[in-house]
């Protein structure tokens, strides 16, 4: 048997094994002690696979629904914040209570006197050129 890892590979393999056992039942010893549990597990695997696919579809629809709700919620929050700013004013410190930053005057930068640049010492080659 090849190395099987996908769930569908197991189900297909089990179906083939059971079908071949039923087709060769005349020449095989009584294997019902082994066949019946595998048939039960195969049926359960098929039911669970179908349920998993159904739930995957439900999950995808729930994701779409959630995205729609989040989009509508963002818009509603923007409208509410705009109404709060209209009520209190854009400069009111009360906006902080609602998680918004009030508009404040920008702090004027303090002018610092420019420091004179340090004079670089003349290199040896520069002094040699000036003396000639």
N, C-alpha and C positions, 0 to 999 in steps of 0.2 A: 504494500500500500504506500502511495506517495505521501509526502509530508503535507498534512492538511492543517490549515490554520483558520480559515474562514468558516463561519457558522453554516453557510450554505453548502460548503464542501462536506461537512459532517452529515448534514441532512441528506444530501444527494447520495453519499456513500452508504448511509444506513438504509435508504430506500432500495438501492441496488442490491445490497446484501440480502435484505429481506425478500425481495422479488426473486432473486436467484435461489434462495433457500426453498421458497414455495414451489418454484419450478422443478427443483430437484428433490422434492420431498420423498419420492418413491425410492430413491437410491441412498438417501441420507438416514441416519438413525433418528430417533425422536429427539428433536432439538427444541421442542415447545417450551422447555424450561428456560431457554435462552432467547427464543424468538418473541415470546409474549412480553417480557419486560422491555425489549428493544422497540417493539411496536408501540407500547404505551409511552415510552420516552419520545419516540418519533412524533406521535400525535401531540404530545405536550409541547415539544419544540416547535411544531408548526403553529400551534395556538399562540404561543408566546411570541413567535416571530411576527405573526399577523397583528397581535396586540402592540408590539413594539413599533411596527410601521404606522399603525393608527395613532399611537401616542406621539410619534415623530411629526405627523401631520398636525396634531393638536398643538404640539410645542411650537411649530412654525407659525401657526395661526395666532397663538398667544403672543409670540414675539412681535408679529405685525401689529396686533392690538395694543401691546404695550408701547410700541414706538408712536402710534397715533395718540395715545393718552399723554405720553411725555411731550410730544409736540404741542398739543393743546394746552398742557400744563405750563409749558414755557411761555406760550403766548399770554395765558391768563396771568402768570406772575409778572410779565412785563407790563400788562395793563394795570395791575394792582400797584406796582412800583411807581408807574407814571402818575396814578391817582394820588398816591402818598406824596410824591414830590409836588404835585399841583396843590395839595392841601397844605403841606407844611412849608413849601418853598424849597428850592434846590440848595439853599445855603443853610438850612436848619440842621442843628446838631441832633435833632430828634430822629433823623433818618437813620442814625447809627443803630437804633433799636430794631430796625427792620432789615439790617444787614446791608445798608447802602451807605456810600460815602457822600457826605455833603460837599458841595463845591466850596472851596476855600481859596482865599487870595494866595497867590504864589508868593513865597518868601523872596524878598529881594536879595540878590547875592551881595554879600558884604565885600566891598572893594578893598583889596589888600594892596598895599603899596608894592610896586614892582621892585624886587630886589635887584641890585646891579649884578650883572654876571661877573663871576670872578675872572680876572685877567689870567690868561694862560701864560706860563713862563715860556720865553722864547727858546726854541731848541738850539742846539749847538750849530747845526748847519745854517740856520737863519742868521745867527750872529756872525758867522764867517763870511757870508755874502755881503753883509752891510759894511764891514770894515774894509773891504777892498776898494 
